[in-house]
Each structure stands twice: as structure tokens, then as C-alpha cells.
Amino acid sequence: IHNKRAQILMQYESNRYHKLTVDEQIDCIIDQATDVDILGRSWAGLETFM
């Protein structure tokens, strides 16, 4: 699995309410911010450089 978020979800599959560590949260945020599928669906007028 290339998606870090999916890896973490699978790791804690048995405990749905597990609180992520700070490092896991950071990994998920970075993974989400650099996900090509999410970036490809961004609003056309979005100016992320501002």
C-alpha cells in the first residue's frame, strides 16, 4: 500500500477509536497534502501559492 493513511488505518483496524500519535498525524497530513488524486480534484481557481 502506497498510501500512508491506509497503512495507519489498517494497523489500528481493530481499534476504531485509537488516537494517532503526533508522528502519525504528521505522516497523514503530509500524505494527504501530496496525494496526486486529491491534488487533481482541486478547485480550478485555487491559488495555493498565496
Backbone hydrogen bonds in HBPLUS format (Angstrom, degrees):
<---DONOR---> <-ACCEPTOR-->    atom                        ^
c    i                          cat <-CA-CA->   ^        H-A-AA   ^      H-
h    n   atom  resd res      DA  || num        DHA   H-A  angle D-A-AA Bond
n    s   type  num  typ     dist DA aas  dist angle  dist       angle   num
A0007-GLN N   A0003-ASN O   3.13 MM   4  6.47 154.0  2.20 149.2 156.9     1
A0008-ILE N   A0004-LYS O   3.05 MM   4  6.31 159.5  2.09 151.7 155.9     2
A0009-LEU N   A0005-ARG O   2.98 MM   4  6.20 159.6  2.02 147.3 153.3     3
A0010-MET N   A0006-ALA O   2.92 MM   4  6.08 158.8  1.96 148.9 154.1     4
A0011-GLN N   A0007-GLN O   3.04 MM   4  6.22 145.6  2.16 140.3 149.8     5
A0012-TYR N   A0008-ILE O   3.21 MM   4  6.51 145.9  2.34 147.1 154.3     6
A0013-GLU N   A0010-MET O   3.40 MM   3  4.90 164.0  2.43 102.8 101.0     7
A0015-ASN N   A0012-TYR O   3.01 MM   3  5.36 139.4  2.18 109.1 120.7     8
A0018-HIS N   A0015-ASN O   3.19 MM   3  5.56 154.2  2.26 123.3 120.8     9
A0025-GLN N   A0021-THR O   2.93 MM   4  6.20 155.6  1.99 150.8 157.6    10
A0026-ILE N   A0022-VAL O   2.93 MM   4  6.19 159.4  1.97 152.7 158.1    11
A0027-ASP N   A0023-ASP O   2.94 MM   4  6.15 160.4  1.98 146.4 151.9    12
A0028-CYS N   A0024-GLU O   2.96 MM   4  6.16 156.4  2.02 145.8 151.9    13
A0029-ILE N   A0025-GLN O   2.93 MM   4  6.18 158.5  1.98 150.4 156.2    14
A0030-ILE N   A0026-ILE O   2.93 MM   4  6.12 168.8  1.95 157.2 159.9    15
A0031-ASP N   A0027-ASP O   2.92 MM   4  6.00 158.6  1.96 144.3 151.1    16
A0032-GLN N   A0028-CYS O   2.87 MM   4  6.02 157.5  1.92 146.7 152.8    17
A0033-ALA N   A0029-ILE O   2.86 MM   4  6.01 156.1  1.92 147.7 154.7    18
A0034-THR N   A0030-ILE O   3.05 MM   4  6.15 134.3  2.27 143.4 153.7    19
A0035-ASP N   A0032-GLN O   3.43 MM   3  5.16 166.7  2.45  98.6 102.3    20
A0039-LEU N   A0035-ASP O   2.90 MM   4  6.16 168.3  1.91 159.1 162.9    21
A0040-GLY N   A0036-VAL O   2.84 MM   4  5.85 147.1  1.95 143.1 151.5    22
A0041-ARG N   A0038-ILE O   3.08 MM   3  5.31 149.6  2.18 104.3 113.5    23
A0042-SER N   A0039-LEU O   3.29 MM   3  5.30 165.3  2.31 107.1 109.2    24
A0046-LEU N   A0043-TRP O   3.06 MM   3  5.35 165.3  2.09 115.6 119.4    25
A0050-MET N   A0047-GLU O   3.34 MM   3  6.06 171.9  2.35 119.7 121.9    26
